[in-house]
Amino acid sequence: MNLDSEMAGLQLQKLIGLTEQLDARLLKELELVRSHKAADMAQGMAETAELANEYRRESARLKANPGLVANASMELKQALIKATELFDETLAVHSEAIEAARRVSEGLVRTIASEVASNRAMGTGYMASGHAAAGDGRAVALDRKA
């Protein structure tokens, strides 16, 4: 094995390792969502983001210079393909689960805000007829972070 093939192998092993680590992180997050503990994902978000950034950088570097891995063994290339396919599957399921959780959370926040607003509605004064005017109880602020 020459130096070029060794270096190429190390590059692929690094990317395979990153892919598998990121896949494992997403599977862990997916399990938290499925067990209704999505809030617990916040504990590992920094690590997941760091892994994702490193994966993105390495992928971009190898894509920009495919010669770095041209001399790697076919076995390592196949391992990378398999790891990437598994990661893509996990990513698709993870994305669907997170989107579903987001929609449920937004619905809950909107329902709660609507209920609070309806309970807070107070008169805003009197109309010409002497009856109290219905108030606008939308003092609750909604944003995407809620």
C-alpha positions in Angstrom: 0.0 0.0 0.0 1.5 3.3 -1.0 1.3 6.6 0.8 -1.4 8.0 -1.5 -3.7 5.0 -0.9 -3.0 5.2 2.9 -3.9 8.9 3.0 -7.0 8.3 0.8 -8.0 5.5 3.2 -7.6 7.8 6.2 -9.7 10.5 4.5 -12.5 8.0 3.8 -12.3 6.5 7.3 -12.7 10.0 8.8 -15.7 10.8 6.7 -17.2 7.3 7.4 -16.7 7.9 11.1 -18.3 11.4 11.0 -21.2 10.0 9.0 -21.8 7.2 11.5 -21.5 9.5 14.5 -24.0 11.9 13.0 -26.3 9.1 12.1 -26.2 7.8 15.7 -26.9 11.3 17.1 -29.9 11.7 14.8 -31.2 8.3 15.8 -30.9 9.2 19.4 -32.8 12.5 18.8 -35.4 10.5 16.9 -35.9 8.2 19.8 -36.3 11.2 22.1 -39.0 12.6 19.8 -40.8 9.3 19.6 -40.7 8.9 23.4 -42.2 12.4 23.8 -39.0 13.8 25.3 -38.0 16.1 22.5 -37.1 18.8 25.0 -34.2 16.6 26.1 -32.6 17.1 22.6 -31.4 20.5 23.7 -28.7 18.9 25.9 -26.9 17.5 22.8 -27.7 20.2 20.2 -24.2 21.8 20.4 -22.5 18.5 19.8 -24.9 17.6 16.9 -24.3 21.0 15.3 -20.5 20.6 15.7 -20.6 17.1 14.1 -22.8 18.4 11.3 -20.5 21.3 10.6 -17.4 19.0 10.5 -19.3 16.6 8.2 -20.3 19.4 5.9 -16.7 20.7 5.8 -15.2 17.3 5.1 -17.8 16.5 2.5 -17.2 19.8 0.7 -13.5 19.3 0.8 -13.6 15.9 -0.7 -16.2 16.9 -3.3 -14.0 19.8 -4.3 -10.9 17.5 -4.6 -12.0 14.0 -5.4 -8.4 13.1 -6.0 -7.9 13.0 -2.3 -9.7 9.6 -2.1 -9.2 8.3 -5.6 -6.6 5.8 -4.4 -8.6 4.5 -1.5 -9.7 0.8 -1.5 -13.0 -0.2 -3.1 -13.9 -1.6 0.3 -13.7 1.8 2.0 -15.5 3.5 -0.9 -18.4 0.9 -0.5 -18.4 1.5 3.3 -18.8 5.2 2.8 -21.6 4.7 0.3 -23.4 2.4 2.7 -22.9 4.8 5.7 -24.2 7.7 3.6 -27.3 5.7 2.5 -28.1 4.8 6.1 -27.6 8.4 7.1 -29.8 9.7 4.3 -32.6 7.4 5.5 -32.2 8.5 9.1 -32.1 12.1 8.0 -35.4 11.8 6.1 -37.2 10.1 9.0 -35.7 12.6 11.5 -36.8 15.5 9.4 -40.4 14.3 9.2 -40.5 13.7 13.0 -39.1 17.1 13.9 -41.5 18.8 11.5 -44.5 16.9 13.0 -43.4 17.9 16.5 -43.0 21.5 15.4 -46.6 21.5 14.0 -48.0 20.0 17.2 -46.1 22.5 19.3 -47.2 25.4 17.2 -50.8 24.2 17.4 -50.6 23.9 21.2 -49.2 27.4 21.5 -51.8 28.9 19.3 -54.6 27.1 21.2 -53.3 28.2 24.6 -52.8 31.8 23.4 -56.3 31.9 22.0 -57.7 30.6 25.2 -55.7 33.1 27.3 -56.8 35.9 25.0 -60.4 34.9 25.2 -60.3 34.8 29.0 -58.5 38.2 29.2 -61.0 40.0 27.0 -62.2 42.9 28.9 -64.3 45.9 28.0 -62.5 48.8 26.5 -65.0 51.4 27.5 -68.6 52.2 26.8 -70.4 52.6 23.5 -72.9 55.4 22.7 -75.7 53.0 23.8 -74.2 52.8 27.3 -73.1 49.1 26.8 -69.6 48.0 27.4 -67.6 47.6 24.1 -66.0 44.2 23.6 -62.3 44.3 24.1 -59.5 42.8 22.0 -57.7 40.4 24.3 -54.8 39.8 21.9 -52.2 40.9 24.4 -50.4 37.6 24.0 -47.5 37.7 21.6 -46.8 34.8 19.4 -43.6 34.0 17.5 -41.9 31.0 16.0 -39.7 30.5 19.0 -42.6 29.9 21.3 
